Amino acid sequence: MSICRVPSTISIYAKLVNPLLCVAIILALLYVGQEVLIPLAFSVLFSILLISPCRFFEKRGLNRGFASLITLLLAVIIFFVIFYFVASSIIGFKKDLPVMVTNINQMIFTLEAWAREKFHLSPQKVQDLVQSATSQILPTTSLIVNRAITTITHVFFLSILIIITTFLLLLYRGLVVRFFISLFAEEYAIRINGVFSKTRFIIKSYLFGLFIEMLIVAAANCTGFLLLGIKYAFFLGIMAALLNLIPYLGIFMACLLASLITLTTGLPHAVIGVVIVMLIIHMTDSNILMPKVVGSKVKINALVTIMGVITGSAIWGIPGTFLAVPMMAILKVIFEDIEAFHPFAILMGDDHEVASMSKPMIRKIIYRVSKKAERNKAP
């Protein structure tokens, strides 16, 4: 006996089983294989970005191996120059870390005295509450050192792996394209080449524009913080620019971290100034800089973007938040060229076309309602 009131519901559920099962398997594989897939995803994005300069050297007579090697070395040099400025800011911040911890302890003592006076609690009770809270918020020095060593070691080996994989992808990119073409029938070869060309153009434009935007935002943040006299202006400005790469959520994380660090080193009015500067720069970036510099290459609506960032963070952690938008852009290009997945491309796209299509319908509805009202009034 069926538990569904409508017999056709059973067939609908049966059709949904296979797609939902495929989605569940894909998500499970992404989570289980993240140690392999995360460096591979970064390598794919970097190789897409470096294809154009690699082709430039190939046209000058160099073979693909030397062209790929020179392109990758130039990219590594640019990366280390940027890393030097970031590291110098972090080192300056690290030197004053003991003073910052002392200020945090002083704030905790002030909070403890305020709680005793406000809520009439015993000193031992307040001290137990504060110690239990600070033990979770402020880790010990040995724990910080161990985490730092582990993180640096992991990032170092991950960077080496990404560099090697990027070089091999640049070297064997022709084999990769031929592999995907050989998977499908011959009549789909042109369409597959079109997907690769469109994906390369969108990702290259997006990543290059995002890099230029990050430099502009970092310069604006550092300038604003220096004018306010904020300590660690360069560190906070660069950190906020990096977090700004996370769509919609990065600005809140940047404001929270910058406010906490500034609160331990300055006055409360400095915190307000930092938040105001960051919000003004973010609004300018979102409404003027982002459309002009990055452009409308990645036409993905805000709802899908936020859901993608949350999903990427849940599966791959911090790397997933940065990889979410480029990966969704690649998926959208694929969905647009495959008829069966075209509804998903519509769901991921912008709402401007839908809004423009809906205006005539709204006018028709208003026209019909007005005509019906006139007929009802007629004798």
C-alpha positions in Angstrom: 0.0 0.0 0.0 1.4 3.4 -1.0 1.8 6.1 1.7 1.4 8.9 -0.9 -2.1 10.3 -1.7 -1.3 10.9 -5.3 0.2 7.9 -7.2 2.3 10.1 -9.5 4.2 11.4 -6.4 6.0 8.0 -6.2 7.4 8.4 -9.7 8.6 12.0 -8.8 10.4 10.7 -5.8 11.9 7.9 -7.8 13.3 10.5 -10.3 14.8 12.6 -7.5 16.7 9.7 -6.0 19.5 9.5 -8.5 20.3 13.3 -8.7 20.2 13.6 -4.9 22.4 10.6 -4.5 24.9 12.0 -7.0 25.0 15.3 -5.2 25.6 13.5 -1.9 28.4 11.4 -3.3 30.1 14.5 -4.9 29.9 16.4 -1.6 31.3 13.4 0.3 34.2 13.0 -2.2 35.0 16.7 -2.0 35.1 16.5 1.8 37.1 13.2 2.0 39.5 14.2 -0.8 40.2 17.8 0.2 43.9 17.1 0.9 44.3 16.4 -2.8 41.5 18.5 -4.4 42.4 21.8 -2.6 45.9 22.1 -4.1 44.6 20.8 -7.4 41.9 23.5 -7.5 44.4 26.3 -6.7 46.7 24.9 -9.4 43.9 24.9 -12.0 43.1 28.5 -11.2 46.7 29.6 -11.3 47.4 27.7 -14.6 44.3 29.4 -16.2 45.7 32.7 -15.1 49.2 32.0 -16.5 48.2 30.6 -19.8 48.3 34.0 -21.6 51.9 34.9 -20.5 53.0 31.3 -21.2 51.6 31.6 -24.8 53.4 35.0 -25.1 56.8 33.3 -24.5 55.9 30.4 -26.8 55.2 32.8 -29.6 58.7 34.2 -29.1 60.3 30.8 -30.0 60.6 29.1 -26.6 59.3 25.6 -26.3 56.4 24.9 -23.9 58.6 23.6 -21.1 60.8 26.7 -20.9 57.9 29.0 -21.4 55.9 27.4 -18.6 59.0 27.5 -16.3 59.7 31.2 -17.0 56.1 32.1 -16.5 55.9 30.3 -13.2 59.1 31.8 -11.9 57.9 35.3 -12.7 54.6 34.5 -10.9 56.6 33.2 -7.9 58.8 36.3 -7.8 55.7 38.6 -7.8 54.1 36.4 -5.0 57.3 36.7 -2.8 57.4 40.4 -3.3 53.8 40.7 -2.0 54.5 38.1 0.7 57.5 40.2 1.9 55.3 43.3 2.5 52.7 41.2 4.3 55.3 39.3 6.4 57.0 42.6 7.4 53.6 43.9 8.6 53.0 40.7 10.5 56.5 40.8 12.1 55.8 44.3 13.3 52.6 43.1 14.8 54.3 40.1 16.5 56.8 42.3 18.3 54.0 44.2 20.1 52.0 41.0 20.8 53.1 40.9 24.5 51.9 44.5 25.0 48.7 43.6 23.4 48.2 40.6 25.7 48.9 42.9 28.7 46.2 45.3 27.5 43.8 42.5 27.0 44.4 41.3 30.6 43.9 44.9 31.9 40.6 45.0 30.0 39.6 41.7 31.6 40.4 43.0 35.1 38.3 46.1 34.4 35.5 43.9 33.2 35.8 41.8 36.3 35.5 44.8 38.6 32.5 46.1 36.6 30.7 42.7 36.8 31.3 42.5 40.6 29.8 46.0 41.1 27.0 45.7 38.6 25.7 42.2 39.4 26.8 41.9 43.0 28.8 38.7 42.4 31.5 37.4 44.7 35.1 37.9 43.5 35.7 34.2 43.3 32.6 33.6 41.1 33.6 36.4 38.7 37.2 35.2 38.6 36.0 31.6 37.7 33.7 32.9 35.0 36.5 35.1 33.5 39.1 32.4 33.6 36.8 29.9 31.9 36.0 32.4 29.2 39.6 33.6 28.6 40.9 30.0 28.5 38.8 29.4 25.5 39.4 32.8 23.8 43.1 33.3 24.6 45.2 30.2 24.1 48.5 29.6 25.9 51.8 30.7 24.4 53.0 27.1 23.8 49.7 26.4 22.0 50.2 29.5 19.8 53.7 28.4 18.9 52.7 24.9 18.1 49.8 26.0 15.9 52.1 28.6 14.1 54.8 25.9 13.4 52.2 23.4 12.1 50.4 26.0 9.9 53.7 27.4 8.4 54.9 23.8 7.7 51.6 22.9 6.1 51.4 26.1 4.0 55.0 25.6 2.8 54.5 22.0 1.6 51.1 23.0 0.1 52.8 25.9 -1.8 55.5 23.6 -3.2 52.8 21.2 -4.3 50.7 23.9 -5.9 53.8 25.3 -7.8 54.7 21.9 -9.2 51.1 21.0 -10.2 50.7 24.4 -11.8 53.8 23.9 -13.9 52.7 20.4 -15.0 49.2 21.7 -15.9 50.8 24.4 -18.1 53.1 21.9 -19.7 50.5 19.3 -20.4 47.4 21.5 -21.0 47.1 20.2 -24.5 46.7 16.6 -23.2 44.1 17.8 -20.7 42.0 19.4 -23.4 42.3 16.3 -25.7 41.4 14.1 -22.8 38.0 15.9 -22.3 37.4 16.0 -26.0 38.0 12.3 -26.4 35.5 11.5 -23.6 32.6 12.7 -25.7 31.4 12.2 -29.3 33.1 14.0 -32.1 30.3 16.4 -32.8 30.7 17.9 -29.3 34.4 18.8 -29.8 33.6 22.4 -30.9 31.3 22.9 -27.9 33.9 21.6 -25.5 36.5 23.9 -26.9 34.1 26.7 -26.5 33.5 25.8 -22.8 37.3 25.8 -22.2 37.8 29.1 -24.0 34.9 30.8 -22.2 36.1 29.4 -18.8 39.6 30.6 -19.3 38.5 34.1 -20.3 36.1 34.4 -17.3 38.5 33.1 -14.7 41.4 35.1 -16.1 39.5 38.3 -16.1 38.0 37.6 -12.7 41.3 36.7 -10.9 43.2 39.6 -12.5 40.5 42.1 -11.7 40.3 40.7 -8.2 44.0 41.2 -7.7 43.9 44.8 -8.9 40.9 45.4 -6.6 42.7 43.9 -3.6 45.7 46.2 -4.1 43.5 49.3 -4.4 41.5 48.3 -1.3 44.6 47.6 0.7 46.1 51.0 -0.2 42.9 52.7 0.7 42.6 50.9 4.0 46.3 51.6 5.0 45.9 55.3 4.0 42.7 55.7 6.1 44.2 54.0 9.1 47.4 56.0 8.9 45.4 59.2 8.8 43.5 58.1 11.9 46.8 57.3 13.6 45.9 53.7 14.1 48.6 51.3 15.3 49.4 48.4 12.9 47.8 50.4 10.1 49.6 48.3 7.4 48.8 45.0 9.0 45.1 45.8 9.5 44.8 47.3 6.0 46.3 44.3 4.3 44.3 41.9 6.5 41.1 43.7 5.7 41.9 43.6 1.9 42.5 39.9 2.0 39.3 39.2 3.9 37.5 41.4 1.5 38.0 38.7 -1.1 35.4 36.6 0.7 32.1 37.9 -0.8 29.6 39.6 1.6 31.0 37.9 4.7 34.6 39.1 4.6 33.8 42.7 5.5 32.1 41.6 8.8 35.1 39.4 9.7 37.5 42.2 8.9 35.6 44.8 11.0 35.4 42.4 13.9 39.1 41.6 13.9 40.2 45.2 13.3 38.0 46.4 16.1 39.3 43.9 18.6 43.0 44.6 17.7 42.4 48.4 17.8 40.5 48.2 21.1 43.6 46.7 22.7 46.0 49.3 21.4 44.0 52.5 21.3 40.9 54.4 22.5 37.3 53.5 21.9 36.9 56.4 19.4 39.7 54.8 17.3 37.6 51.7 17.0 34.6 53.7 15.7 36.9 55.5 13.2 38.3 52.1 11.9 34.8 50.7 11.4 33.6 53.9 9.6 36.7 53.9 7.3 36.3 50.2 6.5 32.5 50.6 5.7 33.1 53.6 3.5 35.8 51.8 1.5 33.7 48.7 1.3 30.6 50.6 0.0 32.8 52.4 -2.6 34.4 49.1 -3.6 31.1 47.3 -3.9 29.3 50.0 -5.9 32.1 51.6 -7.9 35.3 49.7 -7.8 34.1 46.1 -8.2 31.9 46.8 -11.3 34.6 48.8 -13.0 37.7 46.8 -12.2 36.4 43.2 -11.9 33.5 43.8 -14.2 30.4 41.7 -14.8 32.3 38.6 -15.9 31.0 36.4 -13.1 27.3 37.0 -13.2 26.2 35.1 -10.1 23.4 36.4 -7.9 24.0 37.2 -4.2 21.9 34.3 -2.8 23.9 31.6 -4.7 27.2 33.3 -3.9 26.5 33.3 -0.1 25.3 29.7 -0.2 28.4 28.7 -2.2 30.7 30.5 0.2 29.0 28.8 3.2 29.2 25.4 1.5 32.8 25.9 0.5 33.7 26.9 4.0 31.8 23.8 5.4 33.6 21.4 3.1 37.1 22.9 2.6 37.4 25.5 5.4 39.1 28.8 4.7 40.4 27.7 1.2 36.8 26.9 0.3 35.7 30.4 1.0 38.2 31.8 -1.5 37.6 29.1 -4.1 33.8 29.2 -4.0 33.1 32.0 -6.5 35.6 30.9 -9.2 34.4 27.3 -8.9 30.8 28.4 -9.2 31.7 30.5 -12.3 33.2 27.4 -13.9 30.0 25.5 -13.1 27.8 28.2 -14.5 29.7 28.2 -17.8 29.3 24.4 -18.0 25.6 24.6 -17.1 24.9 27.2 -19.8 26.3 24.9 -22.5 24.6 21.7 -21.4 20.9 21.8 -22.1 19.9 19.4 -19.3 21.6 21.7 -16.7 20.4 25.0 -18.2 17.8 25.6 -15.4 20.7 25.6 -12.8 22.4 28.3 -14.9 19.3 30.4 -14.7 19.1 29.9 -11.0 22.7 31.0 -10.6 22.5 34.0 -12.9 21.6 37.6 -12.3 18.0 38.8 -11.9 18.1 41.6 -14.4 16.8 39.6 -17.3 14.0 38.1 -15.1 13.1 41.6 -13.9 13.0 43.0 -17.4 10.8 40.1 -18.5 8.5 40.5 -15.5 7.6 44.1 -16.2 5.3 43.4 -19.2 3.5 40.7 -17.2 2.9 43.1 -14.3 1.5 45.6 -16.7 -0.8 43.0 -18.2 -2.1 42.0 -14.8 -2.7 45.7 -13.9 -4.5 46.2 -17.2 -6.7 43.1 -16.7 -7.6 44.1 -13.1 -8.5 47.6 -14.2 -10.7 46.3 -17.1 -12.5 43.9 -14.8 -13.1 46.8 -12.3 -14.6 48.9 -15.1 -16.9 46.0 -16.2 -18.1 45.6 -12.6 -18.9 49.3 -12.4 -20.8 49.3 -15.7 -24.7 49.0 -15.3 
